[in-house]
Amino acid sequence: MLKIILFFSLLSFLVANDTNSTKPIKKDSNTTKKTDSNLSKNKLLQKHLEEQMKKEAKYAKEKTFYKGKDYNLTEHQVDPNSLKKIQPIEPDYDFDMDHVYD
C-alpha cells in the first residue's frame, strides 16, 4: 500500500513540475484555454489521487480485519468429537411437485 501511495504522490509531483517547467506562454485567448485545461487536468489528477489514497486506506483496514491477527476466536471453535453425537438427517425422497402444475 505504501508503495502505491508513494507512486501516486511521485506521479503527481512529476506532473506538477512538468506543467510548471514549460516555457512561458504568450497571453492570448488560445493560451488561456491551454492553461485552463492544464489546471483542470491537474485538479482532476489530484482528485483521483486523493480518492485512490482513501481506497488504499480502506483496503489496508479491511486487510487487517480479514487476517484476524487481533482477534481470538478459539471460544467459537467446534469440537470434532461433539459432531459425532449429532444424528444425520435422512433425505426425504418422496418429493412430489405434481400439485404445482395442477
Gaussian input, Z-matrix of N, CA and C with variables (Angstrom, degrees):
# hf/3-21g

backbone

0 1
 N
 C     1     B1
 C     2     B2     1     A1
 N     3     B3     2     A2     1     D1
 C     4     B4     3     A3     2     D2
 C     5     B5     4     A4     3     D3
 N     6     B6     5     A5     4     D4
 C     7     B7     6     A6     5     D5
 C     8     B8     7     A7     6     D6
 N     9     B9     8     A8     7     D7
 C    10    B10     9     A9     8     D8
 C    11    B11    10    A10     9     D9
 N    12    B12    11    A11    10    D10
 C    13    B13    12    A12    11    D11
 C    14    B14    13    A13    12    D12
 N    15    B15    14    A14    13    D13
 C    16    B16    15    A15    14    D14
 C    17    B17    16    A16    15    D15
 N    18    B18    17    A17    16    D16
 C    19    B19    18    A18    17    D17
 C    20    B20    19    A19    18    D18
 N    21    B21    20    A20    19    D19
 C    22    B22    21    A21    20    D20
 C    23    B23    22    A22    21    D21
 N    24    B24    23    A23    22    D22
 C    25    B25    24    A24    23    D23
 C    26    B26    25    A25    24    D24
 N    27    B27    26    A26    25    D25
 C    28    B28    27    A27    26    D26
 C    29    B29    28    A28    27    D27
 N    30    B30    29    A29    28    D28
 C    31    B31    30    A30    29    D29
 C    32    B32    31    A31    30    D30
 N    33    B33    32    A32    31    D31
 C    34    B34    33    A33    32    D32
 C    35    B35    34    A34    33    D33
 N    36    B36    35    A35    34    D34
 C    37    B37    36    A36    35    D35
 C    38    B38    37    A37    36    D36
 N    39    B39    38    A38    37    D37
 C    40    B40    39    A39    38    D38
 C    41    B41    40    A40    39    D39
 N    42    B42    41    A41    40    D40
 C    43    B43    42    A42    41    D41
 C    44    B44    43    A43    42    D42
 N    45    B45    44    A44    43    D43
 C    46    B46    45    A45    44    D44
 C    47    B47    46    A46    45    D45
 N    48    B48    47    A47    46    D46
 C    49    B49    48    A48    47    D47
 C    50    B50    49    A49    48    D48
 N    51    B51    50    A50    49    D49
 C    52    B52    51    A51    50    D50
 C    53    B53    52    A52    51    D51
 N    54    B54    53    A53    52    D52
 C    55    B55    54    A54    53    D53
 C    56    B56    55    A55    54    D54
 N    57    B57    56    A56    55    D55
 C    58    B58    57    A57    56    D56
 C    59    B59    58    A58    57    D57
 N    60    B60    59    A59    58    D58
 C    61    B61    60    A60    59    D59
 C    62    B62    61    A61    60    D60
 N    63    B63    62    A62    61    D61
 C    64    B64    63    A63    62    D62
 C    65    B65    64    A64    63    D63
 N    66    B66    65    A65    64    D64
 C    67    B67    66    A66    65    D65
 C    68    B68    67    A67    66    D66
 N    69    B69    68    A68    67    D67
 C    70    B70    69    A69    68    D68
 C    71    B71    70    A70    69    D69
 N    72    B72    71    A71    70    D70
 C    73    B73    72    A72    71    D71
 C    74    B74    73    A73    72    D72
 N    75    B75    74    A74    73    D73
 C    76    B76    75    A75    74    D74
 C    77    B77    76    A76    75    D75
 N    78    B78    77    A77    76    D76
 C    79    B79    78    A78    77    D77
 C    80    B80    79    A79    78    D78
 N    81    B81    80    A80    79    D79
 C    82    B82    81    A81    80    D80
 C    83    B83    82    A82    81    D81
 N    84    B84    83    A83    82    D82
 C    85    B85    84    A84    83    D83
 C    86    B86    85    A85    84    D84
 N    87    B87    86    A86    85    D85
 C    88    B88    87    A87    86    D86
 C    89    B89    88    A88    87    D87
 N    90    B90    89    A89    88    D88
 C    91    B91    90    A90    89    D89
 C    92    B92    91    A91    90    D90
 N    93    B93    92    A92    91    D91
 C    94    B94    93    A93    92    D92
 C    95    B95    94    A94    93    D93
 N    96    B96    95    A95    94    D94
 C    97    B97    96    A96    95    D95
 C    98    B98    97    A97    96    D96
 N    99    B99    98    A98    97    D97
 C   100   B100    99    A99    98    D98
 C   101   B101   100   A100    99    D99
 N   102   B102   101   A101   100   D100
 C   103   B103   102   A102   101   D101
 C   104   B104   103   A103   102   D102
 N   105   B105   104   A104   103   D103
 C   106   B106   105   A105   104   D104
 C   107   B107   106   A106   105   D105
 N   108   B108   107   A107   106   D106
 C   109   B109   108   A108   107   D107
 C   110   B110   109   A109   108   D108
 N   111   B111   110   A110   109   D109
 C   112   B112   111   A111   110   D110
 C   113   B113   112   A112   111   D111
 N   114   B114   113   A113   112   D112
 C   115   B115   114   A114   113   D113
 C   116   B116   115   A115   114   D114
 N   117   B117   116   A116   115   D115
 C   118   B118   117   A117   116   D116
 C   119   B119   118   A118   117   D117
 N   120   B120   119   A119   118   D118
 C   121   B121   120   A120   119   D119
 C   122   B122   121   A121   120   D120
 N   123   B123   122   A122   121   D121
 C   124   B124   123   A123   122   D122
 C   125   B125   124   A124   123   D123
 N   126   B126   125   A125   124   D124
 C   127   B127   126   A126   125   D125
 C   128   B128   127   A127   126   D126
 N   129   B129   128   A128   127   D127
 C   130   B130   129   A129   128   D128
 C   131   B131   130   A130   129   D129
 N   132   B132   131   A131   130   D130
 C   133   B133   132   A132   131   D131
 C   134   B134   133   A133   132   D132
 N   135   B135   134   A134   133   D133
 C   136   B136   135   A135   134   D134
 C   137   B137   136   A136   135   D135
 N   138   B138   137   A137   136   D136
 C   139   B139   138   A138   137   D137
 C   140   B140   139   A139   138   D138
 N   141   B141   140   A140   139   D139
 C   142   B142   141   A141   140   D140
 C   143   B143   142   A142   141   D141
 N   144   B144   143   A143   142   D142
 C   145   B145   144   A144   143   D143
 C   146   B146   145   A145   144   D144
 N   147   B147   146   A146   145   D145
 C   148   B148   147   A147   146   D146
 C   149   B149   148   A148   147   D147
 N   150   B150   149   A149   148   D148
 C   151   B151   150   A150   149   D149
 C   152   B152   151   A151   150   D150
 N   153   B153   152   A152   151   D151
 C   154   B154   153   A153   152   D152
 C   155   B155   154   A154   153   D153
 N   156   B156   155   A155   154   D154
 C   157   B157   156   A156   155   D155
 C   158   B158   157   A157   156   D156
 N   159   B159   158   A158   157   D157
 C   160   B160   159   A159   158   D158
 C   161   B161   160   A160   159   D159
 N   162   B162   161   A161   160   D160
 C   163   B163   162   A162   161   D161
 C   164   B164   163   A163   162   D162
 N   165   B165   164   A164   163   D163
 C   166   B166   165   A165   164   D164
 C   167   B167   166   A166   165   D165
 N   168   B168   167   A167   166   D166
 C   169   B169   168   A168   167   D167
 C   170   B170   169   A169   168   D168
 N   171   B171   170   A170   169   D169
 C   172   B172   171   A171   170   D170
 C   173   B173   172   A172   171   D171
 N   174   B174   173   A173   172   D172
 C   175   B175   174   A174   173   D173
 C   176   B176   175   A175   174   D174
 N   177   B177   176   A176   175   D175
 C   178   B178   177   A177   176   D176
 C   179   B179   178   A178   177   D177
 N   180   B180   179   A179   178   D178
 C   181   B181   180   A180   179   D179
 C   182   B182   181   A181   180   D180
 N   183   B183   182   A182   181   D181
 C   184   B184   183   A183   182   D182
 C   185   B185   184   A184   183   D183
 N   186   B186   185   A185   184   D184
 C   187   B187   186   A186   185   D185
 C   188   B188   187   A187   186   D186
 N   189   B189   188   A188   187   D187
 C   190   B190   189   A189   188   D188
 C   191   B191   190   A190   189   D189
 N   192   B192   191   A191   190   D190
 C   193   B193   192   A192   191   D191
 C   194   B194   193   A193   192   D192
 N   195   B195   194   A194   193   D193
 C   196   B196   195   A195   194   D194
 C   197   B197   196   A196   195   D195
 N   198   B198   197   A197   196   D196
 C   199   B199   198   A198   197   D197
 C   200   B200   199   A199   198   D198
 N   201   B201   200   A200   199   D199
 C   202   B202   201   A201   200   D200
 C   203   B203   202   A202   201   D201
 N   204   B204   203   A203   202   D202
 C   205   B205   204   A204   203   D203
 C   206   B206   205   A205   204   D204
 N   207   B207   206   A206   205   D205
 C   208   B208   207   A207   206   D206
 C   209   B209   208   A208   207   D207
 N   210   B210   209   A209   208   D208
 C   211   B211   210   A210   209   D209
 C   212   B212   211   A211   210   D210
 N   213   B213   212   A212   211   D211
 C   214   B214   213   A213   212   D212
 C   215   B215   214   A214   213   D213
 N   216   B216   215   A215   214   D214
 C   217   B217   216   A216   215   D215
 C   218   B218   217   A217   216   D216
 N   219   B219   218   A218   217   D217
 C   220   B220   219   A219   218   D218
 C   221   B221   220   A220   219   D219
 N   222   B222   221   A221   220   D220
 C   223   B223   222   A222   221   D221
 C   224   B224   223   A223   222   D222
 N   225   B225   224   A224   223   D223
 C   226   B226   225   A225   224   D224
 C   227   B227   226   A226   225   D225
 N   228   B228   227   A227   226   D226
 C   229   B229   228   A228   227   D227
 C   230   B230   229   A229   228   D228
 N   231   B231   230   A230   229   D229
 C   232   B232   231   A231   230   D230
 C   233   B233   232   A232   231   D231
 N   234   B234   233   A233   232   D232
 C   235   B235   234   A234   233   D233
 C   236   B236   235   A235   234   D234
 N   237   B237   236   A236   235   D235
 C   238   B238   237   A237   236   D236
 C   239   B239   238   A238   237   D237
 N   240   B240   239   A239   238   D238
 C   241   B241   240   A240   239   D239
 C   242   B242   241   A241   240   D240
 N   243   B243   242   A242   241   D241
 C   244   B244   243   A243   242   D242
 C   245   B245   244   A244   243   D243
 N   246   B246   245   A245   244   D244
 C   247   B247   246   A246   245   D245
 C   248   B248   247   A247   246   D246
 N   249   B249   248   A248   247   D247
 C   250   B250   249   A249   248   D248
 C   251   B251   250   A250   249   D249
 N   252   B252   251   A251   250   D250
 C   253   B253   252   A252   251   D251
 C   254   B254   253   A253   252   D252
 N   255   B255   254   A254   253   D253
 C   256   B256   255   A255   254   D254
 C   257   B257   256   A256   255   D255
 N   258   B258   257   A257   256   D256
 C   259   B259   258   A258   257   D257
 C   260   B260   259   A259   258   D258
 N   261   B261   260   A260   259   D259
 C   262   B262   261   A261   260   D260
 C   263   B263   262   A262   261   D261
 N   264   B264   263   A263   262   D262
 C   265   B265   264   A264   263   D263
 C   266   B266   265   A265   264   D264
 N   267   B267   266   A266   265   D265
 C   268   B268   267   A267   266   D266
 C   269   B269   268   A268   267   D267
 N   270   B270   269   A269   268   D268
 C   271   B271   270   A270   269   D269
 C   272   B272   271   A271   270   D270
 N   273   B273   272   A272   271   D271
 C   274   B274   273   A273   272   D272
 C   275   B275   274   A274   273   D273
 N   276   B276   275   A275   274   D274
 C   277   B277   276   A276   275   D275
 C   278   B278   277   A277   276   D276
 N   279   B279   278   A278   277   D277
 C   280   B280   279   A279   278   D278
 C   281   B281   280   A280   279   D279
 N   282   B282   281   A281   280   D280
 C   283   B283   282   A282   281   D281
 C   284   B284   283   A283   282   D282
 N   285   B285   284   A284   283   D283
 C   286   B286   285   A285   284   D284
 C   287   B287   286   A286   285   D285
 N   288   B288   287   A287   286   D286
 C   289   B289   288   A288   287   D287
 C   290   B290   289   A289   288   D288
 N   291   B291   290   A290   289   D289
 C   292   B292   291   A291   290   D290
 C   293   B293   292   A292   291   D291
 N   294   B294   293   A293   292   D292
 C   295   B295   294   A294   293   D293
 C   296   B296   295   A295   294   D294
 N   297   B297   296   A296   295   D295
 C   298   B298   297   A297   296   D296
 C   299   B299   298   A298   297   D297
 N   300   B300   299   A299   298   D298
 C   301   B301   300   A300   299   D299
 C   302   B302   301   A301   300   D300
 N   303   B303   302   A302   301   D301
 C   304   B304   303   A303   302   D302
 C   305   B305   304   A304   303   D303

   B1=1.4397
   B2=1.5165
   B3=1.3073
   B4=1.4483
   B5=1.5174
   B6=1.3358
   B7=1.4588
   B8=1.5236
   B9=1.3142
   B10=1.4650
   B11=1.5174
   B12=1.3234
   B13=1.4637
   B14=1.5202
   B15=1.3188
   B16=1.4563
   B17=1.5226
   B18=1.3249
   B19=1.4574
   B20=1.5187
   B21=1.3353
   B22=1.4517
   B23=1.5266
   B24=1.3204
   B25=1.4561
   B26=1.5241
   B27=1.3324
   B28=1.4590
   B29=1.5196
   B30=1.3213
   B31=1.4584
   B32=1.5213
   B33=1.3229
   B34=1.4630
   B35=1.5210
   B36=1.3316
   B37=1.4665
   B38=1.5210
   B39=1.3415
   B40=1.4583
   B41=1.5195
   B42=1.3070
   B43=1.4649
   B44=1.5132
   B45=1.3343
   B46=1.4595
   B47=1.5179
   B48=1.3164
   B49=1.4639
   B50=1.5167
   B51=1.3211
   B52=1.4566
   B53=1.5238
   B54=1.3119
   B55=1.4622
   B56=1.5177
   B57=1.3254
   B58=1.4587
   B59=1.5237
   B60=1.3202
   B61=1.4550
   B62=1.5206
   B63=1.3049
   B64=1.4549
   B65=1.5200
   B66=1.3098
   B67=1.4649
   B68=1.5197
   B69=1.3203
   B70=1.4739
   B71=1.5223
   B72=1.3037
   B73=1.4570
   B74=1.5191
   B75=1.3265
   B76=1.4542
   B77=1.5132
   B78=1.3117
   B79=1.4619
   B80=1.5226
   B81=1.2778
   B82=1.4511
   B83=1.5151
   B84=1.2987
   B85=1.4689
   B86=1.5214
   B87=1.3249
   B88=1.4652
   B89=1.5242
   B90=1.3064
   B91=1.4575
   B92=1.5232
   B93=1.3145
   B94=1.4682
   B95=1.5257
   B96=1.3234
   B97=1.4601
   B98=1.5209
   B99=1.3501
   B100=1.4588
   B101=1.5160
   B102=1.3314
   B103=1.4671
   B104=1.5151
   B105=1.3270
   B106=1.4611
   B107=1.5190
   B108=1.3249
   B109=1.4589
   B110=1.5267
   B111=1.3475
   B112=1.4626
   B113=1.5216
   B114=1.3358
   B115=1.4649
   B116=1.5221
   B117=1.3255
   B118=1.4619
   B119=1.5309
   B120=1.3421
   B121=1.4601
   B122=1.5198
   B123=1.3244
   B124=1.4702
   B125=1.5221
   B126=1.3160
   B127=1.4694
   B128=1.5294
   B129=1.3265
   B130=1.4650
   B131=1.5192
   B132=1.3279
   B133=1.4562
   B134=1.5241
   B135=1.3354
   B136=1.4667
   B137=1.5242
   B138=1.3170
   B139=1.4655
   B140=1.5304
   B141=1.3250
   B142=1.4650
   B143=1.5315
   B144=1.3252
   B145=1.4558
   B146=1.5273
   B147=1.3195
   B148=1.4721
   B149=1.5300
   B150=1.3414
   B151=1.4658
   B152=1.5182
   B153=1.3322
   B154=1.4580
   B155=1.5274
   B156=1.3261
   B157=1.4609
   B158=1.5257
   B159=1.3362
   B160=1.4675
   B161=1.5276
   B162=1.3400
   B163=1.4623
   B164=1.5213
   B165=1.3327
   B166=1.4652
   B167=1.5223
   B168=1.3379
   B169=1.4608
   B170=1.5229
   B171=1.3398
   B172=1.4626
   B173=1.5277
   B174=1.3495
   B175=1.4600
   B176=1.5244
   B177=1.3225
   B178=1.4693
   B179=1.5273
   B180=1.3239
   B181=1.4655
   B182=1.5325
   B183=1.3243
   B184=1.4687
   B185=1.5266
   B186=1.3122
   B187=1.4555
   B188=1.5192
   B189=1.3334
   B190=1.4627
   B191=1.5258
   B192=1.3323
   B193=1.4617
   B194=1.5232
   B195=1.3324
   B196=1.4565
   B197=1.5218
   B198=1.3165
   B199=1.4609
   B200=1.5200
   B201=1.3186
   B202=1.4519
   B203=1.5105
   B204=1.3128
   B205=1.4549
   B206=1.5335
   B207=1.3153
   B208=1.4628
   B209=1.5247
   B210=1.3060
   B211=1.4549
   B212=1.5227
   B213=1.3313
   B214=1.4634
   B215=1.5227
   B216=1.2985
   B217=1.4665
   B218=1.5203
   B219=1.3153
   B220=1.4657
   B221=1.5209
   B222=1.3079
   B223=1.4708
   B224=1.5219
   B225=1.3110
   B226=1.4592
   B227=1.5316
   B228=1.3091
   B229=1.4556
   B230=1.5213
   B231=1.3279
   B232=1.4582
   B233=1.5242
   B234=1.3383
   B235=1.4586
   B236=1.5220
   B237=1.3267
   B238=1.4706
   B239=1.5286
   B240=1.3127
   B241=1.4675
   B242=1.5217
   B243=1.3237
   B244=1.4627
   B245=1.5252
   B246=1.3072
   B247=1.4645
   B248=1.5184
   B249=1.3135
   B250=1.4605
   B251=1.5245
   B252=1.3251
   B253=1.4613
   B254=1.5293
   B255=1.2873
   B256=1.4654
   B257=1.5250
   B258=1.3410
   B259=1.4600
   B260=1.5304
   B261=1.3187
   B262=1.4800
   B263=1.5222
   B264=1.2914
   B265=1.4628
   B266=1.5175
   B267=1.3055
   B268=1.4626
   B269=1.5262
   B270=1.3177
   B271=1.4654
   B272=1.5177
   B273=1.2973
   B274=1.4544
   B275=1.5266
   B276=1.3371
   B277=1.4561
   B278=1.5250
   B279=1.3285
   B280=1.4596
   B281=1.5312
   B282=1.2852
   B283=1.4668
   B284=1.5065
   B285=1.3325
   B286=1.4615
   B287=1.5180
   B288=1.3162
   B289=1.4768
   B290=1.5358
   B291=1.3156
   B292=1.4532
   B293=1.5150
   B294=1.3022
   B295=1.4663
   B296=1.5336
   B297=1.2921
   B298=1.4702
   B299=1.5156
   B300=1.3206
   B301=1.4452
   B302=1.5234
   B303=1.3335
   B304=1.4683
   B305=1.5006
   A1=109.79
   A2=116.34
   A3=120.46
   A4=110.88
   A5=116.70
   A6=120.31
   A7=111.00
   A8=116.61
   A9=120.34
   A10=110.24
   A11=116.96
   A12=120.47
   A13=109.77
   A14=116.95
   A15=119.85
   A16=111.61
   A17=116.55
   A18=119.83
   A19=111.09
   A20=117.84
   A21=120.54
   A22=111.68
   A23=117.71
   A24=119.10
   A25=109.94
   A26=117.89
   A27=121.09
   A28=110.14
   A29=116.91
   A30=121.05
   A31=110.88
   A32=117.50
   A33=120.15
   A34=110.80
   A35=117.46
   A36=121.14
   A37=110.70
   A38=116.58
   A39=120.34
   A40=111.65
   A41=117.17
   A42=120.24
   A43=110.31
   A44=117.55
   A45=120.55
   A46=110.64
   A47=118.58
   A48=121.16
   A49=111.64
   A50=117.19
   A51=120.61
   A52=110.47
   A53=118.39
   A54=120.88
   A55=110.55
   A56=118.66
   A57=121.12
   A58=112.28
   A59=119.19
   A60=121.95
   A61=112.64
   A62=119.14
   A63=120.64
   A64=109.94
   A65=115.49
   A66=120.64
   A67=109.71
   A68=116.68
   A69=118.73
   A70=110.16
   A71=114.92
   A72=121.12
   A73=108.34
   A74=115.54
   A75=119.58
   A76=109.18
   A77=115.01
   A78=119.91
   A79=109.88
   A80=116.34
   A81=123.30
   A82=107.59
   A83=118.37
   A84=121.11
   A85=112.06
   A86=117.68
   A87=120.56
   A88=111.57
   A89=116.80
   A90=119.41
   A91=111.42
   A92=117.72
   A93=118.42
   A94=110.19
   A95=116.51
   A96=119.38
   A97=110.40
   A98=116.60
   A99=120.18
   A100=111.17
   A101=116.73
   A102=118.87
   A103=110.61
   A104=117.32
   A105=120.22
   A106=110.67
   A107=116.53
   A108=119.09
   A109=110.21
   A110=118.09
   A111=120.66
   A112=111.11
   A113=115.99
   A114=119.24
   A115=111.09
   A116=116.05
   A117=118.03
   A118=110.84
   A119=117.28
   A120=119.88
   A121=110.35
   A122=116.30
   A123=119.77
   A124=111.17
   A125=116.54
   A126=119.91
   A127=110.55
   A128=115.86
   A129=119.19
   A130=110.81
   A131=116.41
   A132=120.32
   A133=110.89
   A134=116.44
   A135=120.02
   A136=111.07
   A137=116.74
   A138=120.78
   A139=110.14
   A140=115.92
   A141=120.42
   A142=110.64
   A143=116.92
   A144=120.49
   A145=111.37
   A146=116.87
   A147=120.22
   A148=110.81
   A149=116.43
   A150=119.53
   A151=110.68
   A152=117.31
   A153=120.36
   A154=111.77
   A155=116.35
   A156=119.53
   A157=110.67
   A158=117.49
   A159=120.75
   A160=110.12
   A161=116.71
   A162=119.96
   A163=110.87
   A164=116.93
   A165=120.39
   A166=110.82
   A167=116.98
   A168=119.84
   A169=110.10
   A170=116.58
   A171=121.08
   A172=110.43
   A173=116.55
   A174=120.26
   A175=111.19
   A176=116.87
   A177=119.92
   A178=110.12
   A179=115.96
   A180=120.14
   A181=110.37
   A182=116.83
   A183=120.49
   A184=111.11
   A185=117.22
   A186=120.70
   A187=110.69
   A188=117.61
   A189=119.62
   A190=110.19
   A191=116.99
   A192=119.85
   A193=110.72
   A194=116.96
   A195=120.31
   A196=112.85
   A197=117.58
   A198=118.92
   A199=110.47
   A200=117.73
   A201=122.01
   A202=115.25
   A203=118.40
   A204=120.25
   A205=111.81
   A206=116.78
   A207=120.26
   A208=113.14
   A209=117.49
   A210=120.45
   A211=110.52
   A212=116.36
   A213=122.58
   A214=107.71
   A215=116.17
   A216=121.30
   A217=112.33
   A218=117.56
   A219=120.24
   A220=112.14
   A221=118.47
   A222=119.91
   A223=112.36
   A224=117.63
   A225=121.47
   A226=112.61
   A227=117.78
   A228=119.83
   A229=110.53
   A230=115.05
   A231=121.74
   A232=108.70
   A233=115.08
   A234=120.56
   A235=108.61
   A236=118.75
   A237=120.17
   A238=113.17
   A239=118.06
   A240=120.18
   A241=112.07
   A242=117.28
   A243=119.62
   A244=111.42
   A245=118.36
   A246=121.11
   A247=112.08
   A248=117.15
   A249=120.49
   A250=111.56
   A251=117.88
   A252=122.23
   A253=112.76
   A254=118.04
   A255=121.78
   A256=109.29
   A257=114.62
   A258=120.22
   A259=109.80
   A260=116.79
   A261=118.11
   A262=110.84
   A263=115.98
   A264=122.03
   A265=107.66
   A266=114.32
   A267=119.95
   A268=108.82
   A269=117.49
   A270=119.76
   A271=111.37
   A272=115.99
   A273=122.33
   A274=107.73
   A275=115.16
   A276=119.20
   A277=112.24
   A278=117.84
   A279=121.68
   A280=108.50
   A281=115.79
   A282=121.11
   A283=108.59
   A284=115.48
   A285=120.86
   A286=109.43
   A287=116.49
   A288=121.44
   A289=111.87
   A290=117.36
   A291=120.43
   A292=112.07
   A293=118.13
   A294=120.19
   A295=111.54
   A296=118.54
   A297=121.65
   A298=110.67
   A299=116.84
   A300=121.41
   A301=113.37
   A302=118.20
   A303=120.24
   A304=112.61
   D1=-42.63
   D2=-179.40
   D3=-62.61
   D4=-37.30
   D5=178.66
   D6=-63.67
   D7=-39.29
   D8=-179.56
   D9=-67.67
   D10=-42.94
   D11=179.68
   D12=-63.63
   D13=-43.52
   D14=178.07
   D15=-63.81
   D16=-38.17
   D17=177.99
   D18=-62.29
   D19=-46.60
   D20=-179.14
   D21=-67.70
   D22=-36.66
   D23=178.42
   D24=-68.35
   D25=-39.29
   D26=176.75
   D27=-64.89
   D28=-40.97
   D29=178.46
   D30=-61.72
   D31=-44.53
   D32=179.18
   D33=-65.98
   D34=-36.51
   D35=177.74
   D36=-64.24
   D37=-43.87
   D38=179.82
   D39=-65.80
   D40=-40.42
   D41=178.97
   D42=-66.07
   D43=-41.54
   D44=179.27
   D45=-64.90
   D46=-42.14
   D47=179.12
   D48=-69.92
   D49=-34.28
   D50=179.59
   D51=-64.99
   D52=-41.41
   D53=-179.12
   D54=-73.63
   D55=-30.86
   D56=-179.57
   D57=-81.23
   D58=-22.22
   D59=-175.46
   D60=-88.52
   D61=-1.12
   D62=179.37
   D63=-72.03
   D64=161.47
   D65=179.59
   D66=-65.99
   D67=149.67
   D68=177.99
   D69=-61.21
   D70=138.34
   D71=-177.15
   D72=-100.49
   D73=140.38
   D74=178.06
   D75=-65.35
   D76=147.40
   D77=-177.76
   D78=-84.56
   D79=110.19
   D80=168.47
   D81=-151.58
   D82=-178.61
   D83=-173.51
   D84=-65.76
   D85=-34.58
   D86=-179.82
   D87=-69.45
   D88=-38.78
   D89=-177.40
   D90=-72.65
   D91=-33.64
   D92=177.72
   D93=-65.31
   D94=-33.41
   D95=176.55
   D96=-66.42
   D97=-39.48
   D98=178.78
   D99=-65.02
   D100=-44.02
   D101=-179.49
   D102=-68.62
   D103=-35.92
   D104=176.64
   D105=-64.00
   D106=-41.35
   D107=179.84
   D108=-68.13
   D109=-36.97
   D110=176.31
   D111=-64.15
   D112=-42.43
   D113=178.83
   D114=-64.92
   D115=-41.91
   D116=-179.67
   D117=-67.58
   D118=-35.83
   D119=176.64
   D120=-64.88
   D121=-40.93
   D122=178.36
   D123=-64.56
   D124=-40.62
   D125=178.66
   D126=-65.11
   D127=-42.40
   D128=178.60
   D129=-64.57
   D130=-40.24
   D131=178.84
   D132=-64.16
   D133=-44.13
   D134=177.93
   D135=-62.49
   D136=-41.49
   D137=179.24
   D138=-63.39
   D139=-43.69
   D140=179.32
   D141=-63.95
   D142=-41.81
   D143=178.64
   D144=-62.67
   D145=-41.79
   D146=178.73
   D147=-63.38
   D148=-41.47
   D149=178.73
   D150=-63.64
   D151=-42.28
   D152=179.72
   D153=-65.66
   D154=-37.12
   D155=178.38
   D156=-66.55
   D157=-37.43
   D158=176.36
   D159=-64.47
   D160=-41.95
   D161=178.86
   D162=-63.98
   D163=-40.66
   D164=179.23
   D165=-63.42
   D166=-39.53
   D167=178.22
   D168=-64.74
   D169=-39.64
   D170=178.27
   D171=-63.82
   D172=-43.82
   D173=-179.53
   D174=-65.72
   D175=-37.22
   D176=178.78
   D177=-64.47
   D178=-39.96
   D179=178.49
   D180=-65.41
   D181=-43.99
   D182=179.13
   D183=-66.53
   D184=-35.37
   D185=-179.37
   D186=-62.34
   D187=-42.41
   D188=178.35
   D189=-66.17
   D190=-33.65
   D191=178.34
   D192=-66.37
   D193=-46.98
   D194=-175.82
   D195=-71.53
   D196=-26.38
   D197=175.89
   D198=-69.42
   D199=-32.80
   D200=173.77
   D201=71.13
   D202=23.72
   D203=-179.43
   D204=-68.96
   D205=-28.32
   D206=-176.95
   D207=-89.26
   D208=0.85
   D209=-174.33
   D210=-113.91
   D211=137.74
   D212=176.84
   D213=-106.31
   D214=104.89
   D215=-176.38
   D216=-108.39
   D217=19.75
   D218=-177.66
   D219=-66.88
   D220=-27.32
   D221=-179.76
   D222=-72.04
   D223=-15.98
   D224=-179.68
   D225=-99.16
   D226=4.66
   D227=178.85
   D228=-74.16
   D229=147.29
   D230=-178.56
   D231=-99.24
   D232=135.30
   D233=177.28
   D234=-79.25
   D235=121.79
   D236=-178.37
   D237=-62.25
   D238=-26.68
   D239=178.49
   D240=-69.32
   D241=-29.31
   D242=179.26
   D243=-73.20
   D244=-21.51
   D245=179.28
   D246=-70.83
   D247=-23.09
   D248=179.60
   D249=-69.06
   D250=-23.50
   D251=-178.88
   D252=-78.31
   D253=-16.47
   D254=-178.20
   D255=-78.23
   D256=128.85
   D257=179.20
   D258=-74.32
   D259=134.97
   D260=177.88
   D261=-70.53
   D262=146.43
   D263=178.66
   D264=-91.84
   D265=121.83
   D266=-179.98
   D267=-79.99
   D268=135.59
   D269=179.30
   D270=-70.62
   D271=146.58
   D272=177.85
   D273=-91.93
   D274=103.85
   D275=-177.60
   D276=-84.90
   D277=0.43
   D278=179.37
   D279=-94.45
   D280=57.57
   D281=-178.33
   D282=-97.92
   D283=116.30
   D284=-175.40
   D285=-122.95
   D286=124.23
   D287=-179.92
   D288=-110.08
   D289=17.13
   D290=-177.67
   D291=-64.61
   D292=-32.14
   D293=-177.99
   D294=-69.25
   D295=-18.74
   D296=178.66
   D297=-71.00
   D298=-34.46
   D299=-175.42
   D300=-87.34
   D301=-3.37
   D302=-179.83
   D303=-79.51

